[in-house]
Amino acid sequence: MAGPRDPPGPDVGQPRRDREVASRAGRRADQGPAPRSLGEARDGRVSALTVRRAVSGDLRDILRLLADDHLGRDRDDPANAEDAAYREAFAAIDADPNQFLGVAELDGAVVGTFQLSFLPGLSNRGALKVAIEAVRVDSALRGGGYGGQMLSWAMDYARGRGCSGMQLKSHRSREGAHRFYERHGFRHSHVGMTRPL
């Protein structure tokens, strides 16, 4: 059964109780259905990849994945997972019903992560949109189809929440990531800009 934070759509996996570090104040008693298997690996073996909502005990694994590339290694460090800044950011994301921080597990290990930000707006007759960011798969598993499974799950989940489109930003140096997104139907449709504040 879906609760207010998990509307109809793909199943949101049950958090592993041994990883639950902090109490889940304000969360529904029913944490959602059992984890959902997400298909097969390229060699035809059934994969054990599941997606679920992240819990605070996943923070070190999420930071490890964020630091596992040429840009992230200078920005994030899993050794700092106990820093107040990371804990406060996680708590803010977790408390916001328009945010979904997901992790993907393979054989019980966190091997992927992503964040969905749901964006209500007035344009396009009030269409709900979603932005996906911080999509990472463990570098040892890239090319195995897991990123595509995770992205497919995220798109199904967003459709279940009534979203009309998904958008993303990707650093211009991530050419492999751009090809990955294009293979999954994303197109260069807008020009994005950033500036420090």
Residue frames as a rotation matrix with the C-alpha (Angstrom) as fourth column:
MET 1
0.587 0.809 0.000 0.00
0.809 -0.587 0.000 0.00
0.000 0.000 -1.000 0.00
ALA 2
-0.336 -0.696 0.634 1.35
0.664 -0.653 -0.365 3.44
0.668 0.298 0.682 -0.89
GLY 3
0.097 0.290 -0.952 1.41
0.883 -0.466 -0.052 6.21
-0.459 -0.836 -0.301 1.67
PRO 4
0.886 0.334 -0.322 1.44
0.196 -0.898 -0.393 9.97
-0.420 0.286 -0.861 1.08
ARG 5
0.220 -0.881 -0.419 5.16
-0.646 -0.453 0.615 9.96
-0.731 0.135 -0.668 0.35
ASP 6
-0.846 -0.498 0.189 5.02
-0.234 0.665 0.709 6.89
-0.479 0.556 -0.679 -1.88
PRO 7
0.075 0.950 -0.305 2.06
-0.790 -0.130 -0.599 7.13
-0.608 0.286 0.741 -4.30
PRO 8
0.744 0.256 0.617 1.11
0.093 0.875 -0.474 4.42
-0.662 0.410 0.628 -6.78
GLY 9
0.549 -0.656 -0.519 3.96
-0.798 -0.226 -0.558 3.45
0.249 0.720 -0.647 -9.02
PRO 10
0.097 -0.573 -0.814 6.89
-0.077 0.811 -0.581 1.09
0.992 0.119 0.034 -8.69
ASP 11
0.802 0.207 -0.560 7.36
0.469 0.360 0.806 -0.47
0.369 -0.910 0.191 -5.30
VAL 12
0.266 -0.721 0.640 9.53
-0.683 -0.610 -0.402 1.38
0.680 -0.330 -0.654 -2.82
GLY 13
0.023 -0.328 -0.945 11.60
0.256 0.915 -0.311 -1.16
0.967 -0.234 0.105 -0.98
GLN 14
0.938 0.287 -0.194 11.58
0.211 -0.033 0.977 -1.60
0.274 -0.957 -0.091 2.74
PRO 15
0.330 -0.866 0.375 14.58
-0.772 -0.476 -0.422 0.02
0.544 -0.150 -0.825 4.46
ARG 16
0.041 -0.409 -0.911 16.94
0.323 0.869 -0.376 -2.49
0.946 -0.279 0.168 6.00
ARG 17
0.903 0.422 0.077 16.33
0.058 -0.297 0.953 -2.30
0.425 -0.856 -0.293 9.74
ASP 18
0.481 -0.786 -0.389 19.99
0.832 0.270 0.485 -2.96
-0.276 -0.557 0.784 10.58
ARG 19
-0.471 -0.655 0.591 20.86
0.806 -0.592 -0.013 0.25
0.358 0.470 0.807 8.69
GLU 20
0.474 0.707 0.525 18.26
0.367 -0.700 0.613 2.42
0.801 -0.098 -0.591 10.35
VAL 21
-0.552 -0.796 -0.248 20.28
0.618 -0.190 -0.763 4.76
0.561 -0.574 0.597 12.52
ALA 22
-0.965 0.235 0.119 17.93
-0.262 -0.806 -0.530 7.56
-0.029 -0.543 0.839 13.47
SER 23
-0.398 0.901 0.173 14.26
0.484 0.367 -0.794 7.37
-0.779 -0.233 -0.582 14.35
ARG 24
-0.796 0.189 0.574 11.92
0.532 -0.232 0.814 8.17
0.288 0.954 0.084 11.49
ALA 25
-0.533 0.603 -0.593 9.86
0.342 -0.488 -0.803 10.87
-0.774 -0.631 0.054 13.20
GLY 26
-0.163 0.589 -0.792 6.87
-0.634 -0.677 -0.373 11.84
-0.756 0.441 0.484 11.12
ARG 27
-0.782 -0.122 -0.611 7.02
-0.580 0.498 0.644 8.75
0.226 0.858 -0.461 8.88
ARG 28
0.327 0.936 -0.130 4.05
-0.859 0.352 0.372 6.46
0.394 -0.010 0.919 8.41
ALA 29
0.212 -0.205 0.955 4.07
-0.670 0.681 0.295 3.16
-0.711 -0.703 0.007 10.29
ASP 30
0.713 0.049 0.700 3.87
0.400 0.791 -0.463 1.22
-0.576 0.610 0.544 7.00
GLN 31
-0.037 -0.849 -0.527 7.25
-0.249 -0.503 0.828 1.78
-0.968 0.161 -0.193 5.35
GLY 32
0.118 0.133 -0.984 6.03
-0.977 -0.163 -0.139 0.43
-0.178 0.978 0.110 2.01
PRO 33
0.940 0.328 -0.100 6.10
-0.343 0.901 -0.267 -2.83
0.003 0.285 0.958 0.10
ALA 34
0.536 -0.758 0.373 8.96
0.342 0.598 0.724 -5.28
-0.772 -0.260 0.580 -0.14
PRO 35
-0.262 -0.723 -0.640 11.95
-0.430 -0.506 0.748 -4.40
-0.864 0.471 -0.178 -2.36
ARG 36
0.816 0.575 -0.060 11.35
-0.243 0.247 -0.938 -4.76
-0.525 0.780 0.341 -6.08
SER 37
-0.077 -0.809 0.583 13.68
0.514 0.468 0.718 -6.73
-0.854 0.355 0.380 -8.34
LEU 38
0.379 0.175 -0.909 14.68
-0.433 -0.834 -0.341 -4.67
-0.818 0.523 -0.240 -11.36
GLY 39
0.811 0.112 -0.573 15.30
-0.584 0.164 -0.795 -7.15
0.005 0.980 0.199 -14.14
GLU 40
0.830 -0.507 0.234 18.29
0.504 0.860 0.075 -8.98
-0.239 0.056 0.969 -15.49
ALA 41
0.160 -0.874 -0.459 21.95
-0.278 -0.486 0.829 -8.22
-0.947 -0.005 -0.320 -15.92
ARG 42
0.182 -0.117 -0.976 23.47
-0.963 -0.223 -0.153 -8.33
-0.200 0.968 -0.153 -19.41
ASP 43
-0.784 -0.571 -0.244 24.69
-0.611 0.780 0.135 -11.90
0.113 0.254 -0.960 -19.08
GLY 44
-0.216 0.814 -0.540 21.11
-0.314 0.466 0.827 -13.09
0.925 0.348 0.155 -18.54
ARG 45
-0.631 -0.007 -0.776 21.42
0.661 0.518 -0.542 -13.82
0.406 -0.855 -0.322 -14.83
VAL 46
0.516 0.836 0.188 18.62
0.528 -0.483 0.698 -12.40
0.675 -0.261 -0.691 -12.74
SER 47
-0.544 -0.711 0.445 19.99
0.100 -0.582 -0.807 -9.44
0.833 -0.394 0.388 -10.86
ALA 48
-0.070 0.470 -0.880 19.16
0.980 0.196 0.027 -8.73
0.185 -0.861 -0.474 -7.24
LEU 49
-0.910 -0.293 0.293 19.09
0.271 -0.956 -0.114 -4.95
0.314 -0.025 0.949 -7.81
THR 50
0.131 0.944 -0.303 16.41
0.973 -0.065 0.220 -3.26
0.188 -0.324 -0.927 -5.70
VAL 51
-0.587 -0.213 0.781 15.56
0.159 -0.976 -0.148 0.39
0.794 0.037 0.607 -5.18
ARG 52
0.235 0.644 -0.728 14.35
0.937 0.050 0.346 1.85
0.260 -0.763 -0.592 -1.90
ARG 53
0.800 0.059 0.597 14.17
-0.077 -0.977 0.199 5.17
0.595 -0.205 -0.777 -0.09
ALA 54
-0.239 -0.964 -0.119 17.51
0.190 0.073 -0.979 5.99
0.952 -0.257 0.165 1.54
VAL 55
0.876 0.341 -0.342 17.82
0.393 -0.094 0.915 6.00
0.280 -0.935 -0.217 5.32
SER 56
0.793 -0.569 0.218 20.40
-0.608 -0.767 0.207 7.93
0.049 -0.297 -0.954 7.34
GLY 57
0.429 -0.636 0.641 22.48
-0.164 0.643 0.748 4.77
-0.889 -0.426 0.172 7.72
ASP 58
0.621 -0.163 0.767 23.09
0.748 0.416 -0.517 4.87
-0.235 0.894 0.380 3.94
LEU 59
0.944 -0.131 -0.304 24.86
-0.171 -0.979 -0.109 8.23
-0.283 0.154 -0.947 4.07
ARG 60
0.048 -0.996 0.080 28.41
-0.417 0.052 0.907 6.85
-0.908 -0.077 -0.412 3.99
ASP 61
-0.231 -0.083 0.969 27.56
0.658 0.720 0.218 4.65
-0.716 0.689 -0.112 0.98
ILE 62
0.780 0.551 0.295 25.88
0.598 -0.520 -0.610 7.54
-0.183 0.653 -0.735 -0.84
LEU 63
0.725 -0.576 -0.378 28.94
-0.480 -0.816 0.321 9.75
-0.493 -0.052 -0.868 -0.26
ARG 64
-0.208 -0.799 0.565 31.20
0.012 0.575 0.818 6.94
-0.978 0.177 -0.110 -1.49
LEU 65
0.109 0.338 0.935 29.21
0.910 0.345 -0.231 6.83
-0.400 0.876 -0.270 -4.73
LEU 66
0.963 0.260 -0.071 29.20
0.220 -0.912 -0.346 10.63
-0.155 0.318 -0.936 -5.11
ALA 67
0.448 -0.873 -0.191 32.99
-0.589 -0.449 0.672 10.69
-0.673 -0.189 -0.715 -4.64
ASP 68
0.042 -0.407 0.912 33.50
0.300 0.876 0.377 7.85
-0.953 0.257 0.159 -7.13
ASP 69
0.602 0.034 0.798 34.22
0.798 -0.054 -0.600 10.02
0.023 0.998 -0.059 -10.18
HIS 70
-0.294 -0.884 0.364 36.54
0.870 -0.405 -0.281 12.78
0.396 0.234 0.888 -11.41
LEU 71
-0.178 0.276 0.945 34.34
-0.122 -0.959 0.257 15.63
0.976 -0.070 0.205 -10.14
GLY 72
0.745 0.666 0.049 33.02
-0.151 0.096 0.984 14.13
0.650 -0.740 0.172 -6.92
ARG 73
0.378 -0.631 -0.678 36.34
0.804 0.587 -0.099 13.03
0.460 -0.507 0.729 -5.46
ASP 74
-0.710 -0.654 0.261 37.24
0.464 -0.713 -0.525 16.65
0.530 -0.252 0.810 -4.72
ARG 75
-0.340 0.678 0.652 33.81
-0.502 -0.717 0.484 17.54
0.795 -0.162 0.584 -3.30
ASP 76
0.622 0.687 0.375 32.67
-0.724 0.322 0.610 14.65
0.298 -0.651 0.698 -1.13
ASP 77
-0.543 -0.803 -0.245 34.36
-0.546 0.560 -0.623 12.17
0.638 -0.205 -0.743 1.18
PRO 78
0.343 0.747 -0.569 32.60
-0.014 0.610 0.792 9.22
0.939 -0.264 0.220 2.81
ALA 79
-0.418 -0.564 -0.712 34.94
0.737 0.248 -0.629 9.57
0.531 -0.788 0.311 5.79
ASN 80
-0.985 0.060 0.161 33.02
-0.126 -0.889 -0.441 12.78
0.116 -0.454 0.883 6.60
ALA 81
-0.439 0.881 -0.176 29.60
0.300 0.328 0.896 11.10
0.847 0.340 -0.409 6.73
GLU 82
-0.021 0.422 -0.906 29.12
0.996 0.091 0.020 12.15
0.091 -0.902 -0.422 10.35
ASP 83
-0.939 -0.342 0.046 29.62
0.340 -0.939 -0.048 15.85
0.059 -0.030 0.998 9.58
ALA 84
-0.398 0.821 -0.408 26.66
0.313 -0.297 -0.902 17.99
-0.862 -0.487 -0.139 10.66
ALA 85
-0.440 0.222 -0.870 26.33
-0.731 -0.651 0.203 19.52
-0.522 0.726 0.449 7.18
TYR 86
-0.820 0.123 -0.559 25.68
-0.328 0.699 0.635 16.11
0.469 0.704 -0.533 5.60
ARG 87
-0.783 0.538 -0.313 23.36
0.615 0.593 -0.519 15.01
-0.093 -0.599 -0.795 8.41
GLU 88
-0.391 0.643 -0.658 21.33
-0.021 -0.721 -0.693 18.24
-0.920 -0.257 0.295 8.20
ALA 89
-0.561 0.157 -0.813 21.09
-0.819 -0.253 0.516 18.00
-0.125 0.955 0.270 4.41
PHE 90
-0.887 0.245 -0.391 19.92
0.112 0.936 0.333 14.39
0.448 0.251 -0.858 4.64
ALA 91
-0.631 0.675 -0.383 17.30
0.591 0.099 -0.801 15.31
-0.503 -0.731 -0.461 7.27
ALA 92
-0.392 0.478 -0.786 15.99
-0.463 -0.841 -0.281 18.18
-0.795 0.254 0.550 5.11
ILE 93
-0.696 0.106 -0.710 15.72
-0.655 0.311 0.689 15.93
0.294 0.944 -0.147 2.03
ASP 94
-0.877 0.303 -0.373 14.05
0.364 0.926 -0.101 13.16
0.315 -0.224 -0.922 4.03
ALA 95
-0.569 0.671 -0.475 11.49
0.415 -0.265 -0.870 15.53
-0.710 -0.692 -0.128 5.57
ASP 96
-0.498 0.327 -0.803 10.47
-0.645 -0.759 0.091 17.09
-0.580 0.563 0.589 2.24
PRO 97
0.163 0.639 0.752 7.61
0.098 0.748 -0.656 15.24
-0.982 0.180 0.059 0.47
ASN 98
0.923 0.139 -0.358 8.82
-0.314 -0.267 -0.911 16.66
-0.222 0.954 -0.202 -2.85
GLN 99
-0.032 -0.974 -0.224 12.18
-0.990 0.061 -0.125 14.88
0.135 0.218 -0.967 -2.51
PHE 100
0.970 0.169 0.177 13.04
-0.195 0.970 0.143 11.23
-0.148 -0.173 0.974 -2.95
LEU 101
-0.008 -0.998 -0.066 16.60
-1.000 0.008 0.007 10.13
-0.007 0.066 -0.998 -2.22
GLY 102
0.904 0.424 -0.058 16.94
-0.428 0.897 -0.106 6.60
0.007 0.121 0.993 -3.52
VAL 103
-0.260 -0.947 0.191 19.53
-0.851 0.318 0.417 3.88
-0.455 -0.054 -0.889 -3.23
ALA 104
0.630 0.326 -0.705 19.90
-0.642 0.730 -0.236 0.74
0.438 0.601 0.669 -5.30
GLU 105
0.097 -0.553 0.828 21.15
-0.789 0.465 0.403 -2.43
-0.607 -0.692 -0.391 -3.65
LEU 106
0.374 -0.092 -0.923 22.75
-0.634 0.700 -0.327 -5.48
0.676 0.708 0.204 -5.23
ASP 107
0.164 -0.243 -0.956 23.05
0.424 0.893 -0.154 -8.52
0.891 -0.380 0.250 -2.97
GLY 108
0.637 0.247 -0.730 22.53
0.768 -0.115 0.630 -6.27
0.071 -0.962 -0.263 0.07
ALA 109
-0.364 -0.820 -0.441 25.22
0.763 -0.534 0.363 -3.71
-0.534 -0.205 0.820 -0.85
VAL 110
0.637 0.519 -0.571 24.40
0.151 -0.809 -0.568 -0.13
-0.756 0.275 -0.593 -1.89
VAL 111
-0.296 -0.741 0.602 25.68
0.752 0.208 0.625 0.19
-0.589 0.638 0.496 -5.47
GLY 112
-0.539 0.147 0.830 23.68
0.635 -0.576 0.514 3.14
0.554 0.804 0.217 -6.81
THR 113
-0.332 0.468 -0.819 21.95
0.662 -0.504 -0.555 6.34
-0.672 -0.726 -0.143 -5.79
PHE 114
-0.610 0.196 0.768 19.86
0.533 -0.615 0.581 9.15
0.586 0.764 0.271 -7.26
GLN 115
-0.674 0.459 -0.579 17.69
0.355 -0.486 -0.799 12.02
-0.648 -0.744 0.164 -6.07
LEU 116
-0.352 0.674 0.650 14.31
0.795 -0.151 0.587 13.04
0.494 0.724 -0.483 -7.45
SER 117
-0.822 0.167 -0.545 13.02
0.204 -0.806 -0.556 16.58
-0.532 -0.568 0.628 -6.86
PHE 118
-0.185 0.857 0.481 9.35
0.983 0.160 0.094 17.07
0.004 0.490 -0.872 -7.70
LEU 119
-0.917 -0.297 -0.265 8.65
0.271 -0.954 0.131 20.53
-0.291 0.048 0.955 -9.10
PRO 120
0.127 0.986 0.106 5.09
0.893 -0.067 -0.444 21.86
-0.431 0.151 -0.890 -9.02
GLY 121
-0.855 -0.407 -0.321 4.59
0.234 -0.855 0.463 24.82
-0.463 0.321 0.826 -11.34
LEU 122
0.031 0.906 -0.423 2.01
-0.153 -0.414 -0.897 26.88
-0.988 0.093 0.126 -13.17
SER 123
-0.342 -0.196 -0.919 3.34
-0.893 -0.238 0.383 26.47
-0.294 0.951 -0.094 -16.71
ASN 124
-0.781 0.076 -0.620 1.91
-0.343 0.776 0.528 23.81
0.521 0.626 -0.580 -19.00
ARG 125
0.177 0.984 0.021 -1.43
-0.421 0.057 0.905 23.92
0.890 -0.168 0.424 -17.14
GLY 126
0.418 -0.032 0.908 0.16
-0.908 -0.045 0.417 23.26
0.027 -0.998 -0.048 -13.77
ALA 127
0.706 -0.163 -0.689 2.07
-0.121 0.931 -0.344 20.18
0.698 0.326 0.638 -14.88
LEU 128
0.776 -0.492 0.396 4.17
-0.377 0.142 0.915 18.47
-0.507 -0.859 -0.075 -12.24
LYS 129
0.591 -0.681 -0.432 7.75
-0.379 0.238 -0.894 17.92
0.712 0.692 -0.118 -13.38
VAL 130
0.922 -0.381 0.062 10.63
0.132 0.461 0.878 16.06
-0.363 -0.802 0.475 -11.80
ALA 131
0.462 -0.870 -0.170 14.36
-0.776 -0.305 -0.552 16.67
0.429 0.387 -0.816 -11.81
ILE 132
0.949 -0.284 -0.137 16.74
0.314 0.877 0.363 13.75
0.017 -0.388 0.922 -11.37
GLU 133
0.495 -0.836 0.236 20.24
-0.638 -0.534 -0.554 14.39
0.589 0.124 -0.798 -10.13
ALA 134
-0.119 -0.693 0.711 23.18
-0.972 0.228 0.059 12.82
-0.202 -0.684 -0.701 -8.35
VAL 135
0.915 0.392 -0.096 22.72
-0.403 0.871 -0.281 9.62
-0.027 0.296 0.955 -10.37
ARG 136
-0.115 -0.993 -0.009 25.63
-0.990 0.116 -0.075 7.32
0.076 0.000 -0.997 -9.57
VAL 137
0.959 0.194 -0.205 26.45
-0.182 0.981 0.073 3.65
0.216 -0.033 0.976 -10.00
ASP 138
0.540 -0.798 0.268 29.51
-0.143 0.226 0.963 2.06
-0.830 -0.558 0.008 -8.41
SER 139
0.214 -0.512 -0.832 32.34
-0.937 -0.350 -0.025 2.39
-0.278 0.784 -0.554 -10.95
ALA 140
-0.759 -0.530 0.378 33.05
-0.441 0.846 0.300 -1.36
-0.479 0.061 -0.876 -10.78
LEU 141
-0.348 0.731 0.587 29.51
0.507 0.673 -0.538 -2.06
-0.789 0.110 -0.605 -12.05
ARG 142
0.065 0.381 -0.922 29.11
-0.528 -0.771 -0.355 0.63
-0.847 0.510 0.151 -14.71
GLY 143
-0.482 -0.166 -0.860 28.16
-0.872 0.184 0.453 -0.76
0.083 0.969 -0.234 -18.10
GLY 144
-0.996 0.075 0.044 26.28
0.065 0.978 -0.200 -3.68
-0.058 -0.197 -0.979 -16.55
GLY 145
-0.458 0.878 0.140 22.81
0.317 0.014 0.948 -2.25
0.831 0.479 -0.285 -17.14
TYR 146
-0.308 0.338 -0.889 22.23
0.951 0.105 -0.290 -1.21
-0.005 -0.935 -0.354 -13.53
GLY 147
-0.861 -0.022 -0.508 22.09
0.082 -0.992 -0.095 2.52
-0.502 -0.123 0.856 -14.26
GLY 148
-0.779 0.597 -0.192 19.41
-0.347 -0.154 0.925 1.90
0.523 0.787 0.327 -16.87
GLN 149
-0.277 0.676 -0.682 17.39
0.677 0.641 0.361 -0.21
0.682 -0.362 -0.636 -14.44
MET 150
-0.499 0.024 -0.867 17.66
0.768 -0.451 -0.455 2.50
-0.402 -0.892 0.206 -11.80
LEU 151
-0.933 0.128 -0.335 16.67
-0.246 -0.908 0.338 5.24
-0.261 0.398 0.879 -14.27
SER 152
-0.600 0.752 -0.273 13.71
0.000 0.342 0.940 3.18
0.800 0.564 -0.206 -15.50
TRP 153
-0.263 0.467 -0.844 12.55
0.938 0.327 -0.112 2.74
0.224 -0.821 -0.524 -11.90
ALA 154
-0.699 -0.073 -0.711 12.84
0.390 -0.873 -0.293 6.50
-0.600 -0.482 0.639 -11.30
MET 155
-0.903 0.390 -0.181 10.82
-0.379 -0.525 0.762 7.30
0.202 0.757 0.622 -14.44
ASP 156
-0.365 0.795 -0.483 8.09
0.416 0.604 0.680 4.82
0.833 0.047 -0.552 -13.45
TYR 157
-0.357 0.183 -0.916 7.96
0.919 -0.104 -0.379 6.29
-0.164 -0.978 -0.131 -9.95
ALA 158
-0.872 -0.012 -0.489 7.68
-0.008 -0.999 0.039 9.84
-0.489 0.038 0.872 -11.34
ARG 159
-0.727 0.669 -0.155 4.89
-0.193 0.017 0.981 8.78
0.659 0.743 0.117 -13.71
GLY 160
-0.266 0.616 -0.741 3.09
0.781 0.589 0.209 7.28
0.565 -0.523 -0.638 -10.72
ARG 161
-0.432 0.073 -0.899 3.22
0.681 -0.628 -0.377 10.69
-0.592 -0.775 0.222 -9.04
GLY 162
0.586 0.803 0.106 1.67
0.643 -0.381 -0.665 12.29
-0.493 0.458 -0.740 -12.13
CYS 163
-0.107 -0.708 -0.699 4.77
-0.067 -0.696 0.715 13.92
-0.992 0.124 0.027 -13.62
SER 164
0.889 0.454 -0.049 4.61
-0.032 -0.046 -0.998 15.02
-0.456 0.890 -0.026 -17.24
GLY 165
0.714 -0.700 -0.034 8.36
-0.056 -0.009 -0.998 15.20
0.698 0.714 -0.045 -17.83
MET 166
0.738 -0.595 -0.319 11.78
0.545 0.246 0.802 14.55
-0.399 -0.765 0.506 -16.31
GLN 167
0.804 -0.536 0.257 14.71
-0.207 -0.658 -0.724 16.91
0.557 0.529 -0.640 -16.53
LEU 168
0.689 -0.652 -0.316 18.33
0.667 0.400 0.628 16.74
-0.283 -0.644 0.711 -15.48
LYS 169
0.754 -0.645 -0.121 21.58
-0.655 -0.724 -0.216 18.65
0.052 0.242 -0.969 -15.38
SER 170
0.785 -0.602 0.147 24.87
0.564 0.792 0.232 16.97
-0.256 -0.099 0.962 -16.16
HIS 171
0.325 -0.746 -0.582 28.30
-0.182 -0.653 0.735 18.56
-0.928 -0.133 -0.348 -16.06
ARG 172
0.750 0.028 -0.661 29.60
-0.650 -0.160 -0.743 19.17
-0.126 0.987 -0.102 -19.57
SER 173
-0.289 -0.949 -0.126 32.67
-0.956 0.293 -0.013 16.99
0.049 0.117 -0.992 -18.86
ARG 174
-0.366 0.218 0.905 30.50
-0.350 0.869 -0.351 13.90
-0.862 -0.445 -0.241 -18.25
GLU 175
-0.394 0.175 -0.902 30.32
-0.919 -0.090 0.383 12.84
-0.014 0.980 0.196 -21.90
GLY 176
-0.922 0.058 -0.383 29.71
0.016 0.994 0.110 9.18
0.387 0.096 -0.917 -21.07
ALA 177
-0.646 0.729 -0.227 26.77
0.378 0.047 -0.925 10.17
-0.663 -0.683 -0.305 -18.87
HIS 178
-0.303 0.537 -0.787 25.35
-0.698 -0.688 -0.201 12.29
-0.649 0.489 0.583 -21.70
ARG 179
-0.642 0.033 -0.766 25.42
-0.631 0.546 0.551 9.31
0.437 0.837 -0.330 -24.04
PHE 180
-0.924 0.319 -0.213 23.77
0.383 0.772 -0.508 7.18
0.002 -0.550 -0.835 -21.34
TYR 181
-0.430 0.805 -0.409 20.90
0.026 -0.442 -0.897 9.66
-0.903 -0.396 0.169 -20.94
GLU 182
-0.348 0.272 -0.897 20.46
-0.902 -0.356 0.243 9.99
-0.254 0.894 0.369 -24.71
ARG 183
-0.875 0.011 -0.483 20.14
-0.179 0.922 0.344 6.20
0.449 0.388 -0.805 -24.98
HIS 184
-0.683 0.635 -0.363 17.29
0.702 0.430 -0.568 6.47
-0.205 -0.642 -0.739 -22.47
GLY 185
0.084 0.849 0.521 15.34
0.967 -0.195 0.161 9.09
0.238 0.490 -0.838 -24.42
PHE 186
0.381 0.000 -0.925 16.68
0.476 -0.857 0.196 12.35
-0.793 -0.515 -0.326 -23.01
ARG 187
0.314 -0.235 0.920 17.34
0.886 -0.274 -0.373 15.16
0.340 0.932 0.122 -25.51
HIS 188
-0.712 -0.557 -0.428 19.26
0.637 -0.768 -0.061 18.44
-0.294 -0.316 0.902 -25.38
SER 189
0.071 0.879 0.472 16.24
0.928 -0.231 0.291 20.74
0.365 0.418 -0.832 -25.24
HIS 190
0.970 0.241 0.034 17.31
0.202 -0.874 0.441 23.66
0.136 -0.421 -0.897 -23.05
VAL 191
-0.012 -0.972 0.237 20.42
0.166 -0.235 -0.958 25.61
0.986 0.028 0.164 -22.16
GLY 192
0.774 0.234 -0.588 21.35
0.587 0.082 0.805 25.36
0.237 -0.969 -0.074 -18.50
MET 193
0.033 -0.756 0.653 23.41
-0.052 -0.654 -0.755 27.93
0.998 -0.009 -0.061 -16.64
THR 194
0.561 0.073 -0.825 24.79
0.794 0.236 0.561 28.13
0.235 -0.969 0.074 -13.12
ARG 195
0.060 -0.643 0.763 26.45
-0.118 -0.764 -0.634 30.78
0.991 -0.052 -0.122 -11.00
PRO 196
-0.503 -0.288 -0.815 27.84
0.737 0.349 -0.578 30.76
0.451 -0.892 0.037 -7.48
LEU 197
0.515 0.693 0.505 25.90
0.185 -0.665 0.723 32.63
0.837 -0.279 -0.471 -4.79
